[in-house]
Amino acid sequence: MRTPTNRSVKVIPFQHSYTGGDNTPATSSSSSSMLRWSAKLNRMKMIDWIELFLPCSRWIRTYNWREYLQPDLVSGVTVGIMLVPQSMSYAKLAGLQPIYGLYTGLVPIFVYCIFGSSRQLAVGPVALVSLLVSNVLGNVDSSGELYTELAILLSLMVGILECTMGLLRLGWLIRFISHSVISGFTTASAIVIALSQAKYFLGYSIVRSSEIIPLVKSIISGADKFSWPPFVMGLTILAIMLTMKQLGKTRKNLRFLRAGGPLTAVVLGTTFVKIFHPSSISLVGDIPQGLPSFSIPKEFAHVKSLIPTTFLITGVAILESVGIAKALAAKNGYELDSNQELFGLGVANIFGSFFSAYPATGSFSRSAVNNESGAKTGLSGFVMGIIICSALLFMTPLFEFIPQCALAAIVVSAVIGLVDYEEAIFLWRVDKKDFFLWTVTSTTTLFFGIEIGVLVGVGFSLAFVIHESANPHIAVLGRLPGTTVYRNIQQYPEAYTYNGIVIVRIDAPLYFANTSFIKDRLREYEIAVDQSGSRRGPEVERIYFLILEMAPVTYADSSAVQALKELYQEYKSRNIQIAIANPNGDVLETLARSGFIDLVGREWCFVRVHDAVQVCLQNVETISNGLPNKTPPKPSIHNSSSFIQRLKEKRKQDLSSDDMESVCRPLQYKRWTKRLQSERRRPFVF
């Protein structure tokens, strides 16, 4: 198909303001962010500063007593009753005395209600963090004072790290960990937690470990010490709790049963012990009465050994607690800043460490119950704290007769929901790569421990991120019939390309890690362009023009600019001209400061891909008419220089013509759309 040589084209002038060479002042994205942040600070009023440091003032100022008080009280009492037995259970999981679980559910929840920005998040001890504490202190005698002091010191270190990351706005760092890694990690951790509670069901001690093989070996080797009474009681209480939990989830009128499960377990177990006094069932024992006293954490000589677990617990807090808080905020119609939320959790842990608390974070199950019970503001958190305070002051004598198997049943009931096998099935159907991450993380966590499991999962996750970034998607574009729209010819087979011209879209920022890959792919397109689309235009036997669609390119560093310069010189030696279409302001500025725009020529920068195609097509026609035998001139420095110079002069003449108009065939497009609809194919959507 030969295109008439006298066809005129309306080209939109490329008038993006920039200065070539090094005269343009450099404005980095970081400096522009600082300018925006400083401008925001200058606009802030006194009330904005108060809300920044005391997020609770947001709901206090607008509190509606008639609408909010009753649901806040109901939800606070409901979750508070649920928190009392859970706190003691999780403390046992962490290897601590039950009283420290109650301490962890007291001070941090009051502090979080003041400094935290979520109005439904229930803060306190959770199963996963308790397992991490038990794992890192596994080599320390759990019955000694050192074990407790290190757990309290860990709370201080976690709080400092969370506050630091919140103030420096570094919460985004955790985004590099895939959700499939977290799902695999929590699934394996839930299995380890459940097995670690088996000693309370079986009636004999098993080894403390975060690996599944030592746990299973220990359970099997001690089978001769098996005791029936705790096993029957534990399974009965667990079955009752799971039944109540399921009924509370499936039936709205029985929603209260979900929160009442832990309390029911404690009441049933305590009642049975009070009536029958079984000697084979171990009890919680004496619990100190009264509120915790103020004390500064000790044993700072062990800080270095606690650093890895500090980062791990902080990561769990960001991924789980902040994720839950953001979901609840969106559901209840208010905004939540992730970094401010992280700061609130950090302050809660710092103050908690001064009152004998081990690391606390947001609980998924209690937060869900709190939201379902109708909590409107942080007042529900204050009510939870009052319930814990009342338990410490008045009810600790009753806790002495709670069976250990009842607390173990509470833990197992809570972690069963963490076994996310449905996520594995979903990942298998959707993305095999994410399924691989889930499998590797869960397997290594089960067999090699928590730290190795997390490191392997995060390592593979980062490896996939680096691989995708270093090997970006690059598409050859073609023109959709009857339009001036250019799309990937692999996705739209009906799109056609032009002889002598290749249009390439780079769907990623250009930086040092992917420049080699991009250069190699561009060379491949020069040699053998994808033939899946039909070709039009003058018949030539080689590529004369490479058009780079740069709209998706959000950033270009110095390595990318140097690679583009090398590519230009390489193409120039082979009589190939590079054209640039639609670069954004930052990329254009970088290319201009580096001298690449002057090297290519401003006349080869275009607003639209269609403009670049039409200008290049006219030059291909000129080349075709000047070479009747369809063979390109021999590549030499003299020939290439004169060829490029002729193209630049021709391009400048095209830009000065005011009587050019665009070629577009709307009627043909309508016929094409009707044809697609008749063939039951999806019409193209702009």
C-alpha positions as CSV (number, residue, x, y, z in Angstrom):
1,M,0.0,0.0,0.0
2,R,1.5,3.3,-1.2
3,T,0.5,6.5,0.6
4,P,0.3,9.7,-1.5
5,T,3.3,11.9,-1.1
6,N,1.3,15.1,-1.1
7,R,-0.7,14.1,2.0
8,S,-0.7,16.9,4.6
9,V,-0.6,16.4,8.3
10,K,-1.6,18.7,11.2
11,V,1.2,18.4,13.8
12,I,0.7,19.8,17.3
13,P,3.8,21.9,18.1
14,F,5.8,20.6,21.0
15,Q,5.9,23.7,23.2
16,H,6.8,22.1,26.5
17,S,9.0,24.7,28.3
18,Y,12.5,23.7,28.9
19,T,16.0,25.0,28.5
20,G,18.7,22.9,26.8
21,G,22.1,22.2,28.3
22,D,22.8,22.7,31.9
23,N,21.0,26.0,32.4
24,T,17.9,24.5,33.8
25,P,17.9,24.4,37.6
26,A,17.6,20.9,39.0
27,T,14.5,20.2,41.0
28,S,14.4,16.7,42.5
29,S,11.3,14.9,43.5
30,S,12.5,14.9,47.1
31,S,13.0,18.7,47.2
32,S,9.6,19.2,45.7
33,S,8.1,16.9,48.3
34,M,9.8,19.0,51.0
35,L,8.4,22.2,49.5
36,R,4.9,20.7,49.5
37,W,5.3,19.5,53.1
38,S,6.6,22.9,54.3
39,A,3.8,24.7,52.5
40,K,1.3,22.4,54.3
41,L,2.9,23.2,57.6
42,N,2.6,26.9,57.0
43,R,-1.1,26.5,56.3
44,M,-1.8,24.6,59.5
45,K,-3.7,26.3,62.3
46,M,-3.6,25.7,66.0
47,I,-6.4,23.2,65.8
48,D,-4.5,21.3,63.1
49,W,-1.4,21.1,65.3
50,I,-3.5,19.7,68.2
51,E,-5.1,17.1,65.9
52,L,-1.6,16.1,64.6
53,F,-0.2,15.4,68.1
54,L,-3.5,14.3,69.8
55,P,-5.6,12.5,67.2
56,C,-8.3,11.8,69.8
57,S,-9.3,15.5,69.7
58,R,-10.8,14.8,66.3
59,W,-13.6,12.6,67.6
60,I,-13.8,14.4,71.0
61,R,-14.7,17.7,69.3
62,T,-17.5,16.2,67.3
63,Y,-18.7,13.6,69.7
64,N,-22.5,13.0,69.5
65,W,-23.5,11.8,72.9
66,R,-27.0,10.6,71.9
67,E,-25.8,8.5,68.9
68,Y,-22.4,7.4,70.0
69,L,-22.4,6.8,73.8
70,Q,-24.5,3.6,73.9
71,P,-22.7,1.7,71.0
72,D,-19.3,2.8,72.4
73,L,-20.3,1.4,75.9
74,V,-21.7,-1.8,74.5
75,S,-18.7,-2.5,72.2
76,G,-16.2,-1.6,75.0
77,V,-17.8,-3.9,77.5
78,T,-18.1,-6.7,74.9
79,V,-14.5,-6.6,73.8
80,G,-13.2,-5.9,77.3
81,I,-14.8,-9.1,78.6
82,M,-13.2,-10.9,75.6
83,L,-9.9,-9.3,76.3
84,V,-9.5,-10.4,79.9
85,P,-9.1,-14.2,79.3
86,Q,-7.4,-13.7,75.9
87,S,-4.7,-11.5,77.6
88,M,-3.9,-14.2,80.1
89,S,-3.8,-16.9,77.4
90,Y,-1.5,-14.9,75.2
91,A,0.8,-14.2,78.1
92,K,1.1,-17.9,78.7
93,L,1.9,-18.3,75.0
94,A,4.7,-15.7,75.3
95,G,6.1,-17.7,78.3
96,L,5.1,-15.1,80.8
97,Q,2.8,-15.2,83.9
98,P,-0.9,-14.4,83.1
99,I,-0.7,-11.1,85.0
100,Y,1.6,-9.6,82.4
101,G,-1.0,-10.2,79.7
102,L,-3.4,-8.1,81.8
103,Y,-0.8,-5.4,82.2
104,T,-0.3,-5.4,78.4
105,G,-4.0,-4.9,77.9
106,L,-4.2,-2.0,80.4
107,V,-1.8,0.9,79.8
108,P,-1.2,0.5,76.1
109,I,-4.9,0.6,75.3
110,F,-5.4,3.9,77.2
111,V,-2.4,5.5,75.6
112,Y,-3.4,4.4,72.1
113,C,-6.9,5.9,72.5
114,I,-5.1,9.3,73.0
115,F,-2.4,9.1,70.4
116,G,-3.8,6.5,67.9
117,S,-5.9,7.7,65.0
118,S,-8.1,4.6,64.5
119,R,-11.5,4.6,66.3
120,Q,-12.2,0.9,66.1
121,L,-8.8,-0.8,66.5
122,A,-8.5,-2.9,69.7
123,V,-4.9,-2.8,71.0
124,G,-3.4,-5.4,73.3
125,P,-1.5,-8.7,73.3
126,V,-1.9,-10.9,70.2
127,A,-1.0,-14.5,69.4
128,L,1.6,-13.8,66.7
129,V,3.6,-11.2,68.7
130,S,3.4,-13.5,71.8
131,L,4.9,-16.3,69.7
132,L,7.7,-14.0,68.5
133,V,8.5,-13.0,72.1
134,S,8.6,-16.7,73.2
135,N,10.8,-17.5,70.2
136,V,13.4,-14.8,70.7
137,L,13.6,-15.6,74.5
138,G,13.7,-19.4,74.0
139,N,17.2,-19.8,75.4
140,V,16.3,-18.0,78.6
141,D,14.6,-19.7,81.6
142,S,11.0,-18.6,81.5
143,S,10.6,-19.0,85.2
144,G,13.3,-16.4,86.0
145,E,13.1,-12.7,86.3
146,L,15.5,-12.1,83.4
147,Y,12.9,-13.5,81.0
148,T,10.2,-11.0,82.1
149,E,12.6,-8.1,82.0
150,L,13.7,-8.9,78.5
151,A,10.1,-9.1,77.3
152,I,9.4,-5.7,78.8
153,L,12.6,-4.3,77.3
154,L,11.4,-5.6,73.9
155,S,8.3,-3.6,74.3
156,L,10.4,-0.4,74.8
157,M,12.5,-1.2,71.7
158,V,9.5,-1.9,69.5
159,G,7.9,1.3,70.7
160,I,11.0,3.4,69.9
161,L,11.3,1.9,66.4
162,E,7.6,2.4,65.6
163,C,7.7,6.0,66.8
164,T,10.9,6.6,64.7
165,M,9.4,5.2,61.6
166,G,6.2,7.1,62.1
167,L,8.0,10.4,62.6
168,L,10.3,9.8,59.6
169,R,7.3,8.6,57.5
170,L,9.0,5.4,56.7
171,G,5.9,3.1,56.8
172,W,6.1,2.7,53.0
173,L,9.2,0.5,53.4
174,I,7.1,-2.4,54.4
175,R,5.2,-2.3,51.1
176,F,8.0,-4.3,49.5
177,I,6.9,-7.4,51.4
178,S,4.3,-9.3,49.4
179,H,0.9,-10.1,51.0
180,S,1.4,-13.7,50.0
181,V,4.6,-13.7,52.2
182,I,2.6,-12.4,55.2
183,S,-0.2,-14.9,54.6
184,G,2.2,-17.8,54.4
185,F,4.0,-16.6,57.5
186,T,0.9,-16.2,59.6
187,T,-0.4,-19.6,58.4
188,A,2.7,-21.4,59.5
189,S,2.9,-19.4,62.7
190,A,-0.7,-20.4,63.5
191,I,0.2,-24.1,63.2
192,V,3.2,-23.7,65.4
193,I,1.1,-21.8,68.0
194,A,-1.5,-24.5,68.1
195,L,1.1,-27.2,68.5
196,S,2.8,-25.2,71.3
197,Q,-0.5,-25.3,73.3
198,A,-0.7,-29.1,73.0
199,K,1.0,-29.6,76.4
200,Y,-2.0,-28.1,78.2
201,F,-4.3,-30.5,76.4
202,L,-2.1,-33.6,76.8
203,G,-1.1,-33.1,80.4
204,Y,2.7,-33.2,80.0
205,S,5.5,-30.8,79.0
206,I,6.8,-30.5,75.5
207,V,9.9,-28.7,74.1
208,R,9.7,-25.0,73.4
209,S,10.4,-24.4,69.8
210,S,9.2,-22.4,66.7
211,E,9.9,-25.4,64.4
212,I,7.4,-28.1,63.7
213,I,9.7,-31.1,63.8
214,P,11.0,-30.7,67.4
215,L,7.4,-30.0,68.5
216,V,6.0,-33.2,66.9
217,K,8.9,-35.3,68.2
218,S,8.4,-34.0,71.7
219,I,4.7,-34.7,71.5
220,I,5.3,-38.3,70.3
221,S,8.1,-39.1,72.7
222,G,6.0,-38.1,75.8
223,A,2.9,-40.0,74.7
224,D,3.2,-42.4,77.7
225,K,2.5,-39.4,80.1
226,F,-0.9,-38.7,78.4
227,S,-3.7,-37.6,80.7
228,W,-7.4,-37.9,79.8
229,P,-9.0,-35.2,82.0
230,P,-7.3,-32.1,80.5
231,F,-7.6,-33.5,77.0
232,V,-11.4,-34.0,77.3
233,M,-12.0,-30.7,79.0
234,G,-9.8,-28.8,76.5
235,L,-11.4,-30.3,73.5
236,T,-14.9,-29.8,74.9
237,I,-14.2,-26.1,75.7
238,L,-12.6,-25.7,72.2
239,A,-15.6,-27.2,70.5
240,I,-18.0,-24.9,72.4
241,M,-16.0,-21.9,71.5
242,L,-15.7,-22.8,67.8
243,T,-19.5,-23.4,67.7
244,M,-20.2,-20.0,69.3
245,K,-17.8,-18.3,67.0
246,Q,-19.4,-19.8,63.9
247,L,-22.9,-19.0,65.0
248,G,-21.8,-15.4,65.8
249,K,-20.4,-15.0,62.3
250,T,-23.3,-16.6,60.3
251,R,-26.3,-15.2,62.3
252,K,-26.7,-11.5,63.0
253,N,-29.0,-12.0,66.0
254,L,-26.4,-14.2,67.6
255,R,-23.5,-11.9,67.0
256,F,-22.8,-11.6,70.8
257,L,-21.8,-15.3,70.9
258,R,-18.6,-14.5,69.0
259,A,-17.3,-12.2,71.7
260,G,-18.6,-14.4,74.5
261,G,-16.6,-17.5,73.6
262,P,-13.5,-16.7,75.7
263,L,-15.5,-15.7,78.8
264,T,-17.6,-18.9,78.4
265,A,-14.5,-21.0,78.3
266,V,-13.2,-19.4,81.5
267,V,-16.5,-19.7,83.3
268,L,-17.1,-23.3,82.4
269,G,-13.6,-24.4,83.3
270,T,-13.6,-22.5,86.6
271,T,-17.0,-23.9,87.5
272,F,-15.9,-27.5,86.8
273,V,-12.8,-27.1,88.9
274,K,-14.7,-25.5,91.8
275,I,-17.2,-28.4,91.8
276,F,-15.0,-31.5,91.2
277,H,-11.5,-30.4,92.2
278,P,-9.7,-32.6,89.7
279,S,-6.0,-33.1,90.7
280,S,-4.9,-33.9,87.1
281,I,-5.9,-30.6,85.6
282,S,-3.3,-27.8,86.1
283,L,-4.6,-24.4,87.1
284,V,-3.3,-20.8,86.5
285,G,-2.5,-20.3,90.2
286,D,-2.0,-17.2,92.2
287,I,-2.2,-13.9,90.3
288,P,-1.1,-10.6,92.0
289,Q,-3.9,-8.2,92.8
290,G,-3.6,-4.5,91.9
291,L,-2.4,-2.2,89.2
292,P,1.2,-2.3,87.8
293,S,3.7,0.0,89.3
294,F,5.9,2.4,87.3
295,S,9.4,1.0,86.6
296,I,12.0,1.6,83.9
297,P,13.0,-1.4,81.8
298,K,16.3,-3.0,82.7
299,E,18.8,-5.4,81.2
300,F,19.9,-3.0,78.4
301,A,23.0,-5.2,77.9
302,H,20.8,-7.6,75.9
303,V,19.6,-4.9,73.4
304,K,21.7,-6.2,70.5
305,S,20.3,-9.7,70.6
306,L,16.7,-8.3,70.6
307,I,17.1,-6.0,67.5
308,P,16.1,-8.6,64.8
309,T,12.9,-9.5,66.7
310,T,12.2,-5.8,67.2
311,F,12.2,-5.2,63.5
312,L,10.1,-8.3,62.9
313,I,7.4,-7.3,65.5
314,T,7.3,-3.8,64.0
315,G,6.8,-5.3,60.6
316,V,3.9,-7.3,61.9
317,A,2.4,-4.2,63.4
318,I,2.6,-2.2,60.2
319,L,1.3,-5.0,58.0
320,E,-1.5,-6.3,60.3
321,S,-2.5,-3.5,62.7
322,V,-2.2,-0.6,60.2
323,G,-3.8,-2.6,57.5
324,I,-6.8,-3.4,59.8
325,A,-7.0,0.2,61.0
326,K,-7.1,1.5,57.4
327,A,-9.8,-1.0,56.4
328,L,-11.9,0.0,59.4
329,A,-11.4,3.7,58.7
330,A,-12.6,3.3,55.1
331,K,-15.6,1.3,56.2
332,N,-16.6,3.9,58.8
333,G,-16.0,7.0,56.6
334,Y,-12.9,8.8,58.1
335,E,-9.3,9.2,57.0
336,L,-6.3,7.6,58.6
337,D,-2.6,8.4,58.2
338,S,-0.5,5.2,58.3
339,N,2.5,7.0,59.7
340,Q,0.5,8.6,62.5
341,E,-1.1,5.3,63.3
342,L,2.4,3.7,63.6
343,F,3.5,6.6,65.9
344,G,0.4,5.9,68.1
345,L,1.3,2.2,68.4
346,G,4.9,3.2,69.3
347,V,3.9,5.6,72.1
348,A,1.5,2.9,73.5
349,N,4.4,0.4,73.6
350,I,6.8,2.9,75.2
351,F,4.4,3.8,78.0
352,G,3.4,0.1,78.3
353,S,7.0,-0.9,79.0
354,F,7.1,1.5,82.0
355,F,4.2,-0.5,83.5
356,S,5.4,-4.1,82.9
357,A,3.8,-4.7,79.5
358,Y,5.3,-6.8,76.7
359,P,4.8,-5.7,73.0
360,A,1.2,-4.9,72.1
361,T,-0.4,-4.3,68.7
362,G,-3.8,-4.3,67.1
363,S,-5.8,-7.5,67.2
364,F,-7.7,-8.6,64.1
365,S,-10.4,-10.6,66.0
366,R,-11.0,-8.1,68.8
367,S,-11.1,-5.2,66.3
368,A,-13.6,-7.0,64.1
369,V,-15.8,-7.6,67.2
370,N,-15.4,-4.0,68.3
371,N,-16.5,-2.8,64.8
372,E,-19.4,-5.3,64.6
373,S,-20.6,-4.2,68.1
374,G,-21.0,-0.7,66.8
375,A,-18.0,1.2,68.1
376,K,-18.0,4.8,66.9
377,T,-15.0,6.4,68.6
378,G,-12.0,5.7,70.8
379,L,-14.2,5.8,73.9
380,S,-14.8,2.1,73.4
381,G,-11.1,1.6,74.0
382,F,-11.3,3.5,77.3
383,V,-14.1,1.2,78.4
384,M,-12.0,-1.9,77.5
385,G,-9.2,-0.4,79.7
386,I,-11.6,0.1,82.6
387,I,-12.7,-3.5,82.3
388,I,-9.1,-4.7,82.6
389,C,-8.5,-2.3,85.4
390,S,-11.5,-3.7,87.3
391,A,-10.3,-7.2,86.7
392,L,-6.9,-6.4,88.2
393,L,-8.4,-4.7,91.2
394,F,-11.3,-7.0,92.1
395,M,-11.3,-10.3,90.2
396,T,-7.8,-11.8,90.3
397,P,-8.7,-14.2,93.2
398,L,-11.2,-15.8,90.8
399,F,-8.5,-16.3,88.1
400,E,-6.6,-18.6,90.4
401,F,-8.9,-21.5,89.5
402,I,-8.9,-21.1,85.7
403,P,-7.7,-24.4,84.1
404,Q,-4.6,-24.1,81.9
405,C,-6.4,-26.1,79.2
406,A,-9.2,-23.5,79.0
407,L,-6.6,-20.8,78.3
408,A,-5.0,-23.0,75.7
409,A,-8.4,-23.6,74.0
410,I,-8.8,-19.8,73.8
411,V,-5.5,-19.5,72.0
412,V,-6.2,-22.3,69.6
413,S,-9.6,-20.9,68.8
414,A,-8.1,-17.5,68.0
415,V,-5.3,-18.8,65.7
416,I,-7.5,-21.2,63.7
417,G,-8.7,-18.2,61.7
418,L,-5.0,-17.4,60.8
419,V,-4.6,-20.7,58.8
420,D,-5.3,-19.1,55.5
421,Y,-5.6,-22.0,53.2
422,E,-8.3,-20.2,51.1
423,E,-5.6,-17.6,50.2
424,A,-3.4,-20.4,48.9
425,I,-6.2,-21.8,46.7
426,F,-6.9,-18.2,45.4
427,L,-3.2,-17.6,44.6
428,W,-2.9,-20.9,42.8
429,R,-5.8,-19.9,40.5
430,V,-4.7,-16.3,40.0
431,D,-0.9,-16.0,40.2
432,K,1.5,-19.0,40.4
433,K,4.4,-16.7,41.4
434,D,2.5,-15.5,44.5
435,F,1.5,-19.1,45.3
436,F,5.2,-20.0,45.1
437,L,6.0,-17.2,47.6
438,W,3.2,-18.4,49.9
439,T,4.5,-22.0,49.8
440,V,8.1,-21.1,50.3
441,T,7.4,-18.8,53.2
442,S,5.0,-21.2,55.0
443,T,7.3,-24.2,54.5
444,T,10.5,-22.5,55.7
445,T,8.7,-21.0,58.7
446,L,7.4,-24.4,59.7
447,F,10.6,-26.4,59.3
448,F,13.4,-23.8,59.9
449,G,11.8,-21.3,62.3
450,I,10.3,-17.9,62.2
451,E,13.4,-15.7,61.5
452,I,14.5,-17.9,58.6
453,G,11.0,-18.2,57.2
454,V,10.6,-14.4,57.2
455,L,14.0,-13.8,55.7
456,V,13.5,-16.3,52.9
457,G,10.0,-15.0,52.2
458,V,11.2,-11.3,52.1
459,G,14.2,-12.3,50.1
460,F,12.1,-14.0,47.4
461,S,9.7,-11.1,47.5
462,L,12.4,-8.5,46.9
463,A,14.0,-10.8,44.2
464,F,10.7,-10.7,42.3
465,V,10.4,-7.0,42.7
466,I,14.0,-6.5,41.4
467,H,13.4,-8.9,38.5
468,E,10.2,-7.1,37.4
469,S,11.9,-3.7,37.7
470,A,15.0,-4.8,35.8
471,N,13.0,-6.5,33.1
472,P,10.1,-4.1,32.4
473,H,7.3,-4.6,29.9
474,I,8.0,-3.2,26.5
475,A,5.4,-3.1,23.8
476,V,5.4,-2.5,20.0
477,L,2.5,-0.3,19.2
478,G,0.2,-0.3,16.2
479,R,-2.6,2.0,15.0
480,L,-6.2,1.0,15.5
481,P,-8.1,1.2,12.2
482,G,-9.9,4.4,11.7
483,T,-8.4,6.1,14.7
484,T,-5.3,8.0,15.8
485,V,-4.9,5.7,18.8
486,Y,-1.9,3.4,19.1
487,R,-2.0,0.2,21.2
488,N,0.0,-3.0,21.8
489,I,-0.2,-5.1,18.7
490,Q,-0.1,-8.3,20.8
491,Q,-3.2,-7.2,22.7
492,Y,-5.0,-5.8,19.6
493,P,-4.1,-7.9,16.6
494,E,-6.2,-5.7,14.3
495,A,-3.8,-2.8,14.9
496,Y,-1.4,-2.2,12.0
497,T,2.2,-0.9,11.8
498,Y,4.1,1.0,9.1
499,N,7.1,-0.2,7.1
500,G,10.3,1.5,8.1
501,I,8.9,2.7,11.4
502,V,8.8,0.9,14.8
503,I,6.8,2.4,17.7
504,V,7.9,1.2,21.1
505,R,6.3,2.0,24.5
506,I,8.4,1.4,27.7
507,D,6.1,0.8,30.6
508,A,8.5,1.6,33.4
509,P,10.9,4.2,34.8
510,L,14.3,4.3,33.2
511,Y,17.1,3.7,35.6
512,F,20.4,1.9,35.9
513,A,19.0,-1.5,36.6
514,N,16.9,-1.8,33.4
515,T,18.9,0.1,30.8
516,S,20.7,-2.9,29.5
517,F,17.5,-4.9,29.1
518,I,15.8,-2.0,27.3
519,K,18.7,-1.5,24.9
520,D,18.8,-5.2,24.0
521,R,15.0,-5.2,23.4
522,L,15.2,-2.1,21.1
523,R,18.0,-3.8,19.1
524,E,15.8,-6.8,18.7
525,Y,12.9,-4.7,17.4
526,E,15.2,-3.1,14.8
527,I,16.2,-6.6,13.5
528,A,12.9,-8.4,13.6
529,V,9.8,-6.4,14.4
530,D,6.8,-8.5,15.6
531,Q,4.7,-9.5,12.6
532,S,1.4,-10.1,14.4
533,G,-0.1,-6.9,13.0
534,S,-0.6,-6.0,9.3
535,R,1.9,-3.5,7.8
536,R,1.2,-0.5,5.7
537,G,3.0,2.4,4.1
538,P,5.8,2.6,1.5
539,E,7.6,-0.7,1.0
540,V,11.1,-0.5,2.5
541,E,13.3,-3.3,3.6
542,R,14.6,-1.9,6.9
543,I,13.9,0.3,9.8
544,Y,14.6,4.1,9.4
545,F,12.7,5.5,12.5
546,L,12.3,4.4,16.1
547,I,9.6,6.2,18.0
548,L,9.7,6.0,21.8
549,E,6.3,6.5,23.5
550,M,7.5,7.8,26.9
551,A,4.2,8.6,28.6
552,P,4.5,5.7,31.1
553,V,8.1,6.7,31.9
554,T,7.9,8.5,35.2
555,Y,11.6,8.9,35.9
556,A,14.9,8.7,34.1
557,D,18.3,8.7,35.9
558,S,21.8,9.6,34.6
559,S,22.5,5.9,33.6
560,A,19.3,5.9,31.5
561,V,20.3,9.1,29.8
562,Q,23.8,7.8,29.0
563,A,22.2,4.6,27.6
564,L,19.9,6.7,25.3
565,K,22.9,8.7,24.1
566,E,24.8,5.5,23.2
567,L,21.7,4.1,21.5
568,Y,21.3,7.3,19.5
569,Q,24.9,7.2,18.3
570,E,24.6,3.5,17.5
571,Y,21.4,4.2,15.4
572,K,22.9,7.3,13.8
573,S,25.7,5.1,12.4
574,R,23.0,3.0,10.7
575,N,20.8,5.8,9.4
576,I,18.1,5.4,12.0
577,Q,16.5,8.4,13.6
578,I,15.0,8.4,17.2
579,A,11.8,10.3,17.9
580,I,10.4,11.0,21.3
581,A,6.6,11.2,22.0
582,N,4.9,12.6,25.0
583,P,7.5,12.6,27.8
584,N,6.4,14.1,31.1
585,G,7.9,17.2,32.6
586,D,10.4,15.6,34.9
587,V,11.7,13.2,32.3
588,L,11.9,16.0,29.6
589,E,13.8,18.2,32.0
590,T,16.3,15.4,32.8
591,L,16.8,14.8,29.0
592,A,17.2,18.5,28.4
593,R,19.8,19.1,31.1
594,S,21.8,16.1,29.9
595,G,21.9,17.5,26.4
596,F,20.0,14.5,24.9
597,I,17.2,16.7,23.5
598,D,19.8,18.9,21.7
599,L,21.5,15.7,20.4
600,V,18.3,14.3,18.9
601,G,16.9,17.7,17.9
602,R,13.8,19.4,19.3
603,E,12.1,18.9,16.0
604,W,12.0,15.2,16.8
605,C,10.1,15.6,20.1
606,F,6.3,15.2,19.7
607,V,3.2,15.7,21.7
608,R,1.4,12.6,20.3
609,V,2.6,9.3,18.9
610,H,0.4,10.0,15.8
611,D,2.3,13.2,15.1
612,A,5.6,11.4,15.2
613,V,4.2,8.6,12.9
614,Q,2.9,11.0,10.3
615,V,6.2,13.0,10.1
616,C,8.3,9.8,10.0
617,L,6.0,8.4,7.4
618,Q,6.5,11.4,5.1
619,N,10.2,10.9,5.4
620,V,9.9,7.2,4.7
621,E,8.0,8.1,1.5
622,T,10.9,10.5,0.6
623,I,13.4,7.8,1.2
624,S,11.3,5.3,-0.8
625,N,10.9,7.6,-3.8
626,G,14.6,8.4,-3.7
627,L,15.6,4.7,-3.7
628,P,13.7,3.0,-6.5
629,N,15.5,-0.3,-5.9
630,K,14.4,-0.3,-2.2
631,T,17.9,-0.7,-0.9
632,P,19.2,1.7,1.8
633,P,22.4,3.7,1.3
634,K,25.6,2.2,2.6
635,P,26.0,3.3,6.2
636,S,29.0,5.7,6.5
637,I,29.6,8.7,8.6
638,H,29.2,11.1,5.7
639,N,26.0,9.5,4.4
640,S,24.5,9.2,7.9
641,S,25.3,12.8,8.8
642,S,23.8,14.2,5.6
643,F,20.8,11.9,5.9
644,I,20.0,13.0,9.5
645,Q,20.6,16.7,8.5
646,R,18.0,16.3,5.6
647,L,15.5,14.8,8.0
648,K,16.0,17.7,10.5
649,E,15.5,20.3,7.7
650,K,12.4,18.5,6.5
651,R,11.1,18.3,10.0
652,K,11.5,22.1,10.6
653,Q,9.6,22.8,7.4
654,D,6.8,20.6,8.6
655,L,6.6,22.5,11.8
656,S,6.3,25.8,10.0
657,S,3.4,24.8,7.8
658,D,0.0,26.1,9.1
659,D,-2.2,24.6,6.5
660,M,-1.7,21.0,7.5
661,E,-4.7,19.0,8.9
662,S,-5.0,15.7,10.6
663,V,-6.1,12.5,8.8
664,C,-9.0,10.8,10.6
665,R,-11.7,8.5,9.3
666,P,-14.6,8.5,11.8
667,L,-17.0,6.7,9.4
668,Q,-14.5,3.9,8.9
669,Y,-14.2,3.6,12.6
670,K,-18.0,3.3,13.0
671,R,-18.1,0.5,10.4
672,W,-15.2,-1.2,12.2
673,T,-17.0,-1.0,15.5
674,K,-20.2,-2.5,14.0
675,R,-18.2,-5.3,12.5
676,L,-16.6,-6.1,15.8
677,Q,-20.1,-6.1,17.5
678,S,-21.5,-8.4,14.8
679,E,-18.6,-10.8,15.4
680,R,-19.3,-10.6,19.1
681,R,-16.0,-9.1,19.8
682,R,-15.4,-6.4,22.4
683,P,-15.2,-2.9,20.8
684,F,-12.1,-0.9,21.7
685,V,-12.7,1.4,24.6
686,F,-10.5,4.5,24.8
